[in-house]
């Protein structure tokens, strides 16, 4: 058992294996699972790679962004279809991507290229309660946790840094960056040290994200 104390409590149990299958579980201070957390691993030795998904989808359904959080690799295009019967006016003033898609319905908006890493907060000029996030990472090794707080990432053996992000986690990903030496399969449990930020929009998607806190 390896223990890291860098803002997160992290326990790692290693197993003999030919593949690097990393199972990550994210828990809060009350030991409850956190869903939809973006977990990702970076490496200085990682050669530049093209995004696996050339176009990702951020839809608008029932006057909400769907998914509420979308994780993409840098240089991925994101399409913004409007599946509602009413018009939306999508925008972002975030440093990672400033854009504006004026009133539209259906598939009229062209995909946008996301070339900068970081958080892109989305809003709608027509419906003030609509809030969504695109989180851009510079690595192909990323996933979002499921309702059990788990994510599985397959990657080659090597030296990596593990980070996690969610809009309700008040600690920055850099503040609890964990260095890992991956050799075969590993199970990692990450405990968020600080209390979660309040859910100001009381958003609940089809996966009942953070339903224990709303």
Secondary structure, 3 states (H helix, E strand, C coil): CEEEECCEEEEEEECCCCCCEEEEEEECCCCCECCCCEEEEECCCCCCCCCCCCEEECEEECCEEECCEEEEECCEEEECCECCCCCEEEEEEECCEEEEEEEECECCCCCEEECCCEEEEEEECCCCCCEEEEEEECCCCEEECCCCCEEEEECCCEEEEEEEECCCCCCCHHHHCEEEEECCCEEEEEEECCCCCCCCCCCCCCCCCCHHHC
